[in-house]
């Protein structure tokens, strides 16, 4: 008799199951945070949120199967590229346009505008630093 081997279809379903558990724990943590805020138990909500995030990390770290394959990597890379390009347009066109409109007296920009522009600037600094790090590290 031959040895029993796991069929090829078992592995993707196992991967899906562990992904569902991991994201379910994170979702439960997020839901607990919202409920904690709603019932004025913010610290408890944050603790449960962190527990859900930690649980997700533990499932990803210690699951018996690899949760993400090269297809997931490609999807993530394309989504990241689209996200960064979209925010680049918002930042490159929005910051000078908003400042020009305010300078001309047509609009008064709220403080949130400046916070958003500094946040986008920080995101691109971190992204550029990460690109440079990975480019010259290998």
Secondary structure as GFF3:
##gff-version 3
##sequence-region A 1 138
A	DSSP	alpha_helix	8	38	.	.	.	ID=ss1
A	DSSP	alpha_helix	42	62	.	.	.	ID=ss2
A	DSSP	alpha_helix	70	103	.	.	.	ID=ss3
A	DSSP	alpha_helix	111	137	.	.	.	ID=ss4
###
